[in-house]
Amino acid sequence: MSWTHLVYLSLLATLFSGVENASMKNVKDGDITASGDPGPGRGVFMPQTDASTFFKMRSKRSNKHEAEILAEQRVRQSADERRREYNEEQRDEFENYVEEVRDEQDERTREKTEQWREFHYDGLYPRYPRGW
């Protein structure tokens, strides 16, 4: 099995040396090939000075553009607004539910109290006013 590893490593080394040679062709003052033929590599390869600054243009720690910051803030604000409206709607629905339950419970209590008073009324004392 070790001979397969040796074959793979040699193929890998050959492949990388070929890629390195292809990417490092005579790059002088933006000229890609020595023959002057731009070829298909013109859009892929760039001078070394541009290549060194390519990834530095927008790294993780670099500043964002003002328009990008404003767009992110608008997205965040709209999401916050939607969340706020949803929570307010849920709270209103819950308050309405609680109010209905309280009203029903008060009505049941009032009915039970009225039934109790009618059952225990002995005729000697005046009846309780209905507002109580």
Backbone as JSON Lines, residues from 0, in Angstrom:
{"i":0,"aa":"M","n":[0.82,-1.19,0.0],"ca":[0.0,0.0,0.0],"c":[0.86,1.25,0.0]}
{"i":1,"aa":"S","n":[2.07,1.14,0.51],"ca":[2.94,2.31,0.56],"c":[3.36,2.75,-0.84]}
{"i":2,"aa":"W","n":[3.4,1.82,-1.82],"ca":[3.79,2.22,-3.18],"c":[2.7,3.07,-3.81]}
{"i":3,"aa":"T","n":[1.4,2.88,-3.4],"ca":[0.34,3.73,-3.95],"c":[0.45,5.15,-3.42]}
{"i":4,"aa":"H","n":[0.85,5.25,-2.16],"ca":[1.06,6.58,-1.6],"c":[2.2,7.29,-2.33]}
{"i":5,"aa":"L","n":[3.25,6.55,-2.61],"ca":[4.39,7.11,-3.33],"c":[3.97,7.59,-4.73]}
{"i":6,"aa":"V","n":[3.15,6.81,-5.41],"ca":[2.68,7.21,-6.75],"c":[1.82,8.46,-6.65]}
{"i":7,"aa":"Y","n":[0.91,8.5,-5.67],"ca":[0.04,9.66,-5.51],"c":[0.85,10.92,-5.18]}
{"i":8,"aa":"L","n":[1.83,10.79,-4.32],"ca":[2.65,11.95,-3.97],"c":[3.44,12.45,-5.18]}
{"i":9,"aa":"S","n":[3.99,11.55,-5.98],"ca":[4.74,11.99,-7.15],"c":[3.82,12.66,-8.17]}
{"i":10,"aa":"L","n":[2.62,12.11,-8.36],"ca":[1.66,12.75,-9.27],"c":[1.23,14.12,-8.75]}
{"i":11,"aa":"L","n":[1.04,14.22,-7.46],"ca":[0.64,15.49,-6.86],"c":[1.75,16.53,-7.01]}
{"i":12,"aa":"A","n":[2.99,16.12,-6.78],"ca":[4.12,17.04,-6.94],"c":[4.25,17.48,-8.39]}
{"i":13,"aa":"T","n":[4.06,16.57,-9.32],"ca":[4.12,16.91,-10.74],"c":[3.01,17.89,-11.11]}
{"i":14,"aa":"L","n":[1.85,17.64,-10.6],"ca":[0.7,18.5,-10.89],"c":[0.94,19.9,-10.36]}
{"i":15,"aa":"F","n":[1.39,20.02,-9.11],"ca":[1.63,21.34,-8.52],"c":[2.75,22.09,-9.23]}
{"i":16,"aa":"S","n":[3.79,21.39,-9.63],"ca":[4.87,22.08,-10.34],"c":[4.38,22.59,-11.69]}
{"i":17,"aa":"G","n":[3.5,21.83,-12.35],"ca":[2.94,22.26,-13.63],"c":[2.03,23.47,-13.44]}
{"i":18,"aa":"V","n":[1.24,23.47,-12.4],"ca":[0.34,24.6,-12.13],"c":[1.14,25.82,-11.78]}
{"i":19,"aa":"E","n":[2.17,25.64,-10.99],"ca":[3.0,26.79,-10.6],"c":[3.69,27.37,-11.82]}
{"i":20,"aa":"N","n":[4.19,26.52,-12.7],"ca":[4.85,27.01,-13.9],"c":[3.86,27.73,-14.8]}
{"i":21,"aa":"A","n":[2.62,27.25,-14.88],"ca":[1.61,27.88,-15.73],"c":[1.21,29.23,-15.18]}
{"i":22,"aa":"S","n":[1.17,29.37,-13.88],"ca":[0.73,30.63,-13.3],"c":[1.86,31.64,-13.23]}
{"i":23,"aa":"M","n":[3.11,31.22,-13.35],"ca":[4.23,32.12,-13.2],"c":[4.91,32.42,-14.53]}
{"i":24,"aa":"K","n":[4.18,32.33,-15.62],"ca":[4.78,32.63,-16.92],"c":[5.2,34.08,-16.96]}
{"i":25,"aa":"N","n":[6.06,34.4,-17.81],"ca":[6.69,35.7,-17.94],"c":[5.71,36.86,-17.7]}
{"i":26,"aa":"V","n":[5.55,37.22,-16.45],"ca":[4.65,38.31,-16.13],"c":[5.51,39.56,-15.94]}
{"i":27,"aa":"K","n":[5.54,40.4,-16.95],"ca":[6.31,41.65,-16.87],"c":[5.43,42.77,-17.39]}
{"i":28,"aa":"D","n":[5.14,43.72,-16.55],"ca":[4.34,44.89,-16.92],"c":[2.99,44.48,-17.5]}
{"i":29,"aa":"G","n":[2.37,43.48,-16.94],"ca":[1.05,43.07,-17.37],"c":[1.05,42.17,-18.58]}
{"i":30,"aa":"D","n":[2.21,41.83,-19.18],"ca":[2.26,40.94,-20.34],"c":[2.18,39.51,-19.82]}
{"i":31,"aa":"I","n":[1.19,38.77,-20.27],"ca":[0.94,37.43,-19.74],"c":[1.87,36.41,-20.35]}
{"i":32,"aa":"T","n":[2.0,36.4,-21.65],"ca":[2.83,35.4,-22.3],"c":[3.97,36.08,-23.05]}
{"i":33,"aa":"A","n":[5.02,35.3,-23.29],"ca":[6.18,35.85,-23.99],"c":[5.87,36.12,-25.46]}
{"i":34,"aa":"S","n":[4.96,35.37,-26.02],"ca":[4.66,35.52,-27.45],"c":[3.71,36.69,-27.71]}
{"i":35,"aa":"G","n":[3.13,37.29,-26.65],"ca":[2.23,38.41,-26.84],"c":[0.8,37.97,-27.06]}
{"i":36,"aa":"D","n":[0.56,36.68,-27.17],"ca":[-0.79,36.16,-27.36],"c":[-1.5,36.16,-26.01]}
{"i":37,"aa":"P","n":[-2.61,36.91,-25.88],"ca":[-3.26,36.98,-24.58],"c":[-3.81,35.64,-24.13]}
{"i":38,"aa":"G","n":[-4.43,34.88,-25.02],"ca":[-4.9,33.53,-24.69],"c":[-5.99,33.53,-23.63]}
{"i":39,"aa":"P","n":[-6.42,32.33,-23.26],"ca":[-7.49,32.22,-22.27],"c":[-7.05,32.56,-20.86]}
{"i":40,"aa":"G","n":[-5.75,32.57,-20.59],"ca":[-5.25,32.88,-19.25],"c":[-5.29,34.35,-18.92]}
{"i":41,"aa":"R","n":[-5.65,35.18,-19.85],"ca":[-5.64,36.63,-19.64],"c":[-6.58,37.03,-18.5]}
{"i":42,"aa":"G","n":[-7.74,36.41,-18.43],"ca":[-8.69,36.77,-17.37],"c":[-8.43,36.06,-16.06]}
{"i":43,"aa":"V","n":[-7.59,35.03,-16.07],"ca":[-7.35,34.26,-14.86],"c":[-6.14,34.77,-14.1]}
{"i":44,"aa":"F","n":[-5.05,35.02,-14.81],"ca":[-3.81,35.42,-14.16],"c":[-3.69,36.93,-14.15]}
{"i":45,"aa":"M","n":[-3.05,37.45,-13.11],"ca":[-2.87,38.89,-12.98],"c":[-1.45,39.16,-12.5]}
{"i":46,"aa":"P","n":[-0.98,40.38,-12.67],"ca":[0.36,40.7,-12.19],"c":[0.48,40.49,-10.68]}
{"i":47,"aa":"Q","n":[1.68,40.25,-10.23],"ca":[1.9,39.93,-8.83],"c":[1.52,41.09,-7.91]}
{"i":48,"aa":"T","n":[1.73,42.32,-8.35],"ca":[1.38,43.47,-7.51],"c":[-0.12,43.52,-7.25]}
{"i":49,"aa":"D","n":[-0.92,43.21,-8.3],"ca":[-2.37,43.2,-8.11],"c":[-2.8,42.0,-7.29]}
{"i":50,"aa":"A","n":[-2.12,40.88,-7.47],"ca":[-2.49,39.66,-6.75],"c":[-2.26,39.81,-5.26]}
{"i":51,"aa":"S","n":[-1.21,40.53,-4.87],"ca":[-0.92,40.68,-3.44],"c":[-1.96,41.55,-2.75]}
{"i":52,"aa":"T","n":[-2.55,42.5,-3.46],"ca":[-3.55,43.38,-2.83],"c":[-4.98,42.91,-3.07]}
{"i":53,"aa":"F","n":[-5.16,41.85,-3.86],"ca":[-6.52,41.42,-4.21],"c":[-7.31,41.0,-2.98]}
{"i":54,"aa":"F","n":[-6.71,40.17,-2.13],"ca":[-7.43,39.69,-0.96],"c":[-7.43,40.69,0.17]}
{"i":55,"aa":"K","n":[-6.58,41.7,0.12],"ca":[-6.56,42.71,1.15],"c":[-7.63,43.77,0.95]}
{"i":56,"aa":"M","n":[-8.21,43.81,-0.25],"ca":[-9.2,44.85,-0.55],"c":[-10.4,44.74,0.39]}
{"i":57,"aa":"R","n":[-10.87,43.54,0.67],"ca":[-12.05,43.37,1.51],"c":[-11.85,42.17,2.42]}
{"i":58,"aa":"S","n":[-11.04,42.34,3.42],"ca":[-10.83,41.23,4.35],"c":[-11.9,41.31,5.44]}
{"i":59,"aa":"K","n":[-11.84,40.39,6.4],"ca":[-12.86,40.34,7.45],"c":[-12.85,41.59,8.3]}
{"i":60,"aa":"R","n":[-11.68,42.13,8.55],"ca":[-11.57,43.26,9.46],"c":[-11.58,44.62,8.77]}
{"i":61,"aa":"S","n":[-11.7,44.63,7.47],"ca":[-11.7,45.92,6.78],"c":[-13.05,46.6,6.95]}
{"i":62,"aa":"N","n":[-13.05,47.91,6.77],"ca":[-14.27,48.69,6.94],"c":[-15.24,48.41,5.81]}
{"i":63,"aa":"K","n":[-16.52,48.44,6.14],"ca":[-17.54,48.25,5.13],"c":[-17.85,49.59,4.48]}
{"i":64,"aa":"H","n":[-18.38,49.5,3.29],"ca":[-18.78,50.71,2.59],"c":[-20.03,51.26,3.27]}
{"i":65,"aa":"E","n":[-20.19,52.59,3.22],"ca":[-21.3,53.24,3.91],"c":[-22.66,52.73,3.41]}
{"i":66,"aa":"A","n":[-22.78,52.5,2.11],"ca":[-24.04,52.0,1.56],"c":[-24.34,50.6,2.09]}
{"i":67,"aa":"E","n":[-23.3,49.78,2.26],"ca":[-23.5,48.44,2.8],"c":[-23.96,48.5,4.25]}
{"i":68,"aa":"I","n":[-23.37,49.41,5.02],"ca":[-23.77,49.57,6.42],"c":[-25.21,50.03,6.51]}
{"i":69,"aa":"L","n":[-25.59,51.01,5.68],"ca":[-26.96,51.53,5.69],"c":[-27.96,50.46,5.27]}
{"i":70,"aa":"A","n":[-27.6,49.65,4.28],"ca":[-28.5,48.58,3.84],"c":[-28.7,47.56,4.96]}
{"i":71,"aa":"E","n":[-27.63,47.2,5.66],"ca":[-27.75,46.25,6.77],"c":[-28.61,46.83,7.88]}
{"i":72,"aa":"Q","n":[-28.46,48.14,8.15],"ca":[-29.27,48.78,9.18],"c":[-30.75,48.79,8.79]}
{"i":73,"aa":"R","n":[-31.04,49.04,7.51],"ca":[-32.43,49.03,7.06],"c":[-33.04,47.64,7.21]}
{"i":74,"aa":"V","n":[-32.27,46.62,6.86],"ca":[-32.77,45.24,7.0],"c":[-33.03,44.93,8.47]}
{"i":75,"aa":"R","n":[-32.1,45.32,9.33],"ca":[-32.24,45.07,10.76],"c":[-33.44,45.82,11.34]}
{"i":76,"aa":"Q","n":[-33.61,47.09,10.92],"ca":[-34.73,47.88,11.43],"c":[-36.07,47.32,10.96]}
{"i":77,"aa":"S","n":[-36.14,46.86,9.72],"ca":[-37.4,46.3,9.24],"c":[-37.72,45.0,9.97]}
{"i":78,"aa":"A","n":[-36.69,44.19,10.24],"ca":[-36.92,42.95,11.0],"c":[-37.37,43.27,12.42]}
{"i":79,"aa":"D","n":[-36.77,44.29,13.04],"ca":[-37.18,44.69,14.38],"c":[-38.61,45.19,14.38]}
{"i":80,"aa":"E","n":[-38.98,45.96,13.36],"ca":[-40.34,46.48,13.26],"c":[-41.36,45.35,13.11]}
{"i":81,"aa":"R","n":[-41.05,44.38,12.25],"ca":[-41.95,43.24,12.08],"c":[-42.08,42.45,13.39]}
{"i":82,"aa":"R","n":[-40.96,42.25,14.07],"ca":[-40.99,41.53,15.35],"c":[-41.81,42.31,16.38]}
{"i":83,"aa":"R","n":[-41.65,43.63,16.41],"ca":[-42.39,44.46,17.36],"c":[-43.89,44.4,17.08]}
{"i":84,"aa":"E","n":[-44.27,44.5,15.8],"ca":[-45.69,44.42,15.44],"c":[-46.27,43.06,15.78]}
{"i":85,"aa":"Y","n":[-45.52,42.0,15.52],"ca":[-46.0,40.65,15.84],"c":[-46.21,40.51,17.34]}
{"i":86,"aa":"N","n":[-45.23,40.96,18.14],"ca":[-45.36,40.84,19.6],"c":[-46.52,41.68,20.12]}
{"i":87,"aa":"E","n":[-46.72,42.87,19.54],"ca":[-47.83,43.72,19.96],"c":[-49.17,43.05,19.63]}
{"i":88,"aa":"E","n":[-49.26,42.46,18.44],"ca":[-50.48,41.76,18.05],"c":[-50.76,40.58,18.97]}
{"i":89,"aa":"Q","n":[-49.73,39.8,19.3],"ca":[-49.9,38.67,20.2],"c":[-50.34,39.14,21.59]}
{"i":90,"aa":"R","n":[-49.74,40.23,22.06],"ca":[-50.1,40.76,23.38],"c":[-51.55,41.24,23.39]}
{"i":91,"aa":"D","n":[-51.99,41.91,22.32],"ca":[-53.37,42.38,22.24],"c":[-54.35,41.21,22.23]}
{"i":92,"aa":"E","n":[-54.02,40.18,21.45],"ca":[-54.89,39.0,21.41],"c":[-54.99,38.33,22.78]}
{"i":93,"aa":"F","n":[-53.86,38.25,23.48],"ca":[-53.87,37.63,24.81],"c":[-54.67,38.47,25.79]}
{"i":94,"aa":"E","n":[-54.51,39.8,25.71],"ca":[-55.27,40.68,26.6],"c":[-56.77,40.54,26.35]}
{"i":95,"aa":"N","n":[-57.16,40.46,25.08],"ca":[-58.58,40.27,24.75],"c":[-59.09,38.94,25.29]}
{"i":96,"aa":"Y","n":[-58.28,37.9,25.15],"ca":[-58.67,36.58,25.66],"c":[-58.84,36.63,27.18]}
{"i":97,"aa":"V","n":[-57.87,37.24,27.87],"ca":[-57.95,37.32,29.33],"c":[-59.18,38.12,29.76]}
{"i":98,"aa":"E","n":[-59.47,39.2,29.05],"ca":[-60.64,40.02,29.39],"c":[-61.93,39.22,29.2]}
{"i":99,"aa":"E","n":[-62.02,38.44,28.11],"ca":[-63.21,37.62,27.9],"c":[-63.36,36.57,28.99]}
{"i":100,"aa":"V","n":[-62.26,35.94,29.37],"ca":[-62.32,34.91,30.41],"c":[-62.76,35.53,31.73]}
{"i":101,"aa":"R","n":[-62.23,36.72,32.04],"ca":[-62.63,37.41,33.28],"c":[-64.11,37.76,33.27]}
{"i":102,"aa":"D","n":[-64.56,38.28,32.13],"ca":[-65.98,38.63,32.02],"c":[-66.87,37.41,32.22]}
{"i":103,"aa":"E","n":[-66.5,36.29,31.61],"ca":[-67.28,35.06,31.77],"c":[-67.27,34.59,33.22]}
{"i":104,"aa":"Q","n":[-66.1,34.68,33.84],"ca":[-65.99,34.25,35.23],"c":[-66.8,35.16,36.14]}
{"i":105,"aa":"D","n":[-66.76,36.46,35.88],"ca":[-67.56,37.4,36.68],"c":[-69.05,37.12,36.51]}
{"i":106,"aa":"E","n":[-69.46,36.83,35.27],"ca":[-70.87,36.53,35.01],"c":[-71.3,35.26,35.74]}
{"i":107,"aa":"R","n":[-70.46,34.21,35.71],"ca":[-70.79,32.97,36.43],"c":[-70.87,33.22,37.93]}
{"i":108,"aa":"T","n":[-69.93,34.0,38.45],"ca":[-69.94,34.31,39.88],"c":[-71.19,35.09,40.26]}
{"i":109,"aa":"R","n":[-71.57,36.04,39.43],"ca":[-72.76,36.83,39.67],"c":[-74.02,35.95,39.66]}
{"i":110,"aa":"E","n":[-74.09,35.05,38.7],"ca":[-75.24,34.14,38.62],"c":[-75.31,33.24,39.85]}
{"i":111,"aa":"K","n":[-74.16,32.69,40.25],"ca":[-74.15,31.8,41.42],"c":[-74.54,32.57,42.69]}
{"i":112,"aa":"T","n":[-74.03,33.79,42.8],"ca":[-74.37,34.6,43.97],"c":[-75.87,34.9,43.99]}
{"i":113,"aa":"E","n":[-76.43,35.24,42.85],"ca":[-77.86,35.52,42.75],"c":[-78.68,34.28,43.09]}
{"i":114,"aa":"Q","n":[-78.27,33.12,42.62],"ca":[-78.97,31.88,42.94],"c":[-78.91,31.58,44.44]}
{"i":115,"aa":"W","n":[-77.76,31.8,45.02],"ca":[-77.58,31.55,46.45],"c":[-78.5,32.47,47.25]}
{"i":116,"aa":"R","n":[-78.56,33.75,46.86],"ca":[-79.4,34.72,47.57],"c":[-80.88,34.35,47.44]}
{"i":117,"aa":"E","n":[-81.3,33.93,46.26],"ca":[-82.7,33.56,46.08],"c":[-83.05,32.3,46.88]}
{"i":118,"aa":"F","n":[-82.11,31.36,46.93],"ca":[-82.37,30.12,47.65],"c":[-82.47,30.38,49.16]}
{"i":119,"aa":"H","n":[-81.6,31.28,49.68],"ca":[-81.54,31.53,51.12],"c":[-82.45,32.68,51.57]}
{"i":120,"aa":"Y","n":[-83.2,33.26,50.7],"ca":[-84.08,34.38,51.09],"c":[-85.25,33.83,51.89]}
{"i":121,"aa":"D","n":[-85.4,34.41,53.11],"ca":[-86.46,33.91,53.98],"c":[-87.67,34.84,54.03]}
{"i":122,"aa":"G","n":[-87.64,35.96,53.34],"ca":[-88.76,36.87,53.28],"c":[-88.8,37.88,54.39]}
{"i":123,"aa":"L","n":[-87.94,37.79,55.41],"ca":[-87.94,38.73,56.51],"c":[-87.19,40.02,56.19]}
{"i":124,"aa":"Y","n":[-86.16,39.89,55.43],"ca":[-85.33,41.05,55.12],"c":[-85.51,41.4,53.65]}
{"i":125,"aa":"P","n":[-85.3,42.68,53.31],"ca":[-85.44,43.04,51.9],"c":[-84.35,42.36,51.07]}
{"i":126,"aa":"R","n":[-84.67,42.11,49.82],"ca":[-83.7,41.45,48.94],"c":[-82.5,42.38,48.7]}
{"i":127,"aa":"Y","n":[-81.39,41.74,48.36],"ca":[-80.19,42.52,48.06],"c":[-80.39,43.22,46.72]}
{"i":128,"aa":"P","n":[-79.84,44.42,46.59],"ca":[-79.93,45.07,45.27],"c":[-79.16,44.27,44.22]}
{"i":129,"aa":"R","n":[-79.61,44.37,43.01],"ca":[-79.01,43.55,41.95],"c":[-77.59,44.0,41.6]}
{"i":130,"aa":"G","n":[-77.18,45.15,41.9],"ca":[-75.86,45.65,41.54],"c":[-74.72,45.01,42.3]}
{"i":131,"aa":"W","n":[-75.06,44.31,43.41],"ca":[-73.98,43.74,44.21],"c":[-73.58,42.44,43.7]}
